[in-house]
Amino acid sequence: MRDRFRLLLALVMIACGAWPVTVRAQEGTAARADVFVGVDPDTGEPTVYFVDALSGLSTVVAAPSGARFTLAGDYVIYEKLQTGAIMRARSDGILEPHPFIRRGVDTASVAWVTSPDRQAIAWVTVSTGGVSAAYAARADGSDLSQLPITTPTAPLALAPVDIRGDLGRFVYDAAHAPEAESPFAVYDHLVAYDVRAATFTDLPQEPNCPCGAAFSADGRIFARLEAADGRGPFALHVWDLPTNADFLIPAPDLPYRLAGDLIVNDTGTLAAYGVAAQVEAEDGVLEEQYALVLADTVAQQQYAVLSPGPDRYRPLAFIDGDDALLLAGLFDGGTYKLSLTTGELRLVSDKLYLGSVTTP
């Protein structure tokens, strides 16, 4: 479905410079659009919004029963939960089955990851018999190949973790436990596969605990949460991969046993991740409490930057010269900005911000 109307809130946010990358269209250059996912107030269904940065007009694509929305190239890929189909919502308003990532009749799951520049995508399919297969391609489908990666024995599976925009390196979990008892994605054994050279490399100190991991946008910095048996508090281990230099930030004195959603800034000086713990409420029922931790690698310290509560926020990016965090509200679907200077948490959109694209 295609419709065009003014998405006033998004326009105000863009005008105020709330987004990590300014996407104002310039005369003589390609048009740009900010991409959001929200719930249509009339249908109650997920909806993708491509908001023109200059006019504020929005191309709207209804995505009924959609989940796992991810920006790839100039489109949004998502899974239709009702059927399991992998779909593509385009910036021109067209909704269609994804042209090269398909779910077969014997496919139990499909998981994907896009490169930081969103120009490449890697995905893993797991069959109903527990056999994993890994693939990589450019976002437009060119240079598609099945990767010669051995499937682990079920119930373990392969899981995509990171892909470079030039298809030079694909990082995956070679022993992923799909039923890990954590609200966060955790990885046991990270391996790097050079797609062009067809060579495998174990990353430093792998296999490791079932813990979170992240890479900087340029792929140079590798960060890993570490705790015995994946139960925190968590130390943060950071490597500069080209030099293999590393340092370890000790675990903070915090009562959180689960962690993930790790991100790291471009220089490796800051990292942020989510934490969770169960606490007993007044009626004796156990409730999940979430918080955010900031790791300062220069000061060699980790500390909570968001007080514990029932709402979970996932770090998306460091913005404003690393003075703030852009966050996704996982329970309300909004986008937030957390000032690392004042601690102020501010709602900037009631929709989830995915990034920006070049539009036709």
Secondary structure as the mmCIF struct_conf table of DSSP 4:
data_model
#
loop_
_struct_conf.conf_type_id
_struct_conf.id
_struct_conf.beg_label_comp_id
_struct_conf.beg_label_asym_id
_struct_conf.beg_label_seq_id
_struct_conf.end_label_comp_id
_struct_conf.end_label_asym_id
_struct_conf.end_label_seq_id
STRN STRN1 ARG A 4 ARG A 6
HELX_RH_AL_P HELX_RH_AL_P1 LEU A 8 ALA A 15
TURN_TY1_P TURN_TY1_P1 CYS A 16 GLY A 17
BEND BEND1 TRP A 19 VAL A 21
TURN_TY1_P TURN_TY1_P2 GLU A 27 GLY A 28
BEND BEND2 THR A 29 THR A 29
STRN STRN2 ARG A 32 VAL A 39
TURN_TY1_P TURN_TY1_P3 PRO A 41 THR A 43
BEND BEND3 GLU A 45 GLU A 45
STRN STRN3 PRO A 46 ASP A 52
TURN_TY1_P TURN_TY1_P4 ALA A 53 SER A 55
STRN STRN4 LEU A 57 ALA A 62
TURN_TY1_P TURN_TY1_P5 PRO A 64 SER A 65
STRN STRN5 GLY A 66 ALA A 72
TURN_TY1_P TURN_TY1_P6 GLY A 73 ASP A 74
STRN STRN6 TYR A 75 LYS A 80
TURN_TY1_P TURN_TY1_P7 LEU A 81 GLY A 84
STRN STRN7 ALA A 85 ARG A 90
TURN_TY1_P TURN_TY1_P8 SER A 91 ASP A 92
BEND BEND4 GLY A 93 GLY A 93
STRN STRN8 LEU A 95 PRO A 97
BEND BEND5 PRO A 99 PHE A 100
TURN_TY1_P TURN_TY1_P9 VAL A 105 ASP A 106
STRN STRN9 THR A 107 THR A 114
TURN_TY1_P TURN_TY1_P10 PRO A 116 ASP A 117
BEND BEND6 ARG A 118 GLN A 119
STRN STRN10 ALA A 120 SER A 127
TURN_TY1_P TURN_TY1_P11 THR A 128 GLY A 129
BEND BEND7 GLY A 130 GLY A 130
STRN STRN11 SER A 132 ARG A 138
TURN_TY1_P TURN_TY1_P12 ALA A 139 ASP A 140
BEND BEND8 GLY A 141 GLY A 141
TURN_TY1_P TURN_TY1_P13 SER A 142 ASP A 143
STRN STRN12 SER A 145 LEU A 147
HELX_LH_PP_P HELX_LH_PP_P1 THR A 150 THR A 153
TURN_TY1_P TURN_TY1_P14 ALA A 154 PRO A 155
STRN STRN13 ALA A 157 ILE A 163
TURN_TY1_P TURN_TY1_P15 GLY A 165 ASP A 166
BEND BEND9 LEU A 167 LEU A 167
STRN STRN14 PHE A 170 HIS A 176
TURN_TY1_P TURN_TY1_P16 PRO A 178 GLU A 179
BEND BEND10 GLU A 181 PHE A 184
STRN STRN15 TYR A 187 TYR A 187
BEND BEND11 ASP A 188 ASP A 188
STRN STRN16 LEU A 190 ASP A 194
TURN_TY1_P TURN_TY1_P17 VAL A 195 ALA A 198
STRN STRN17 THR A 199 ASP A 202
HELX_LH_PP_P HELX_LH_PP_P2 LEU A 203 LEU A 203
TURN_TY1_P TURN_TY1_P18 PRO A 204 GLN A 205
BEND BEND12 PRO A 207 PRO A 207
BEND BEND13 PRO A 210 PRO A 210
STRN STRN18 CYS A 211 CYS A 211
STRN STRN19 ALA A 213 PHE A 215
TURN_TY1_P TURN_TY1_P19 ALA A 217 ASP A 218
BEND BEND14 GLY A 219 GLY A 219
STRN STRN20 ILE A 221 GLU A 226
HELX_RH_3T_P HELX_RH_3T_P1 ALA A 228 GLY A 230
BEND BEND15 GLY A 232 PRO A 233
STRN STRN21 ALA A 235 ASP A 240
TURN_TY1_P TURN_TY1_P20 LEU A 241 ASN A 244
STRN STRN22 ALA A 245 ILE A 249
HELX_LH_PP_P HELX_LH_PP_P3 PRO A 250 PRO A 252
BEND BEND16 ASP A 253 ASP A 253
STRN STRN23 LEU A 258 VAL A 264
TURN_TY1_P TURN_TY1_P21 ASP A 266 THR A 267
BEND BEND17 GLY A 268 THR A 269
STRN STRN24 LEU A 270 GLU A 280
TURN_TY1_P TURN_TY1_P22 GLU A 282 ASP A 283
BEND BEND18 GLY A 284 GLY A 284
STRN STRN25 LEU A 286 ASP A 296
TURN_TY1_P TURN_TY1_P23 THR A 297 GLN A 300
STRN STRN26 GLN A 301 GLY A 309
BEND BEND19 PRO A 310 PRO A 310
STRN STRN27 TYR A 313 ILE A 319
TURN_TY1_P TURN_TY1_P24 ASP A 320 ASP A 323
STRN STRN28 ALA A 324 GLY A 329
TURN_TY1_P TURN_TY1_P25 LEU A 330 ASP A 332
STRN STRN29 THR A 335 SER A 339
TURN_TY1_P TURN_TY1_P26 LEU A 340 THR A 342
STRN STRN30 LEU A 345 SER A 349
BEND BEND20 ASP A 350 LYS A 351
STRN STRN31 LEU A 352 THR A 358
#
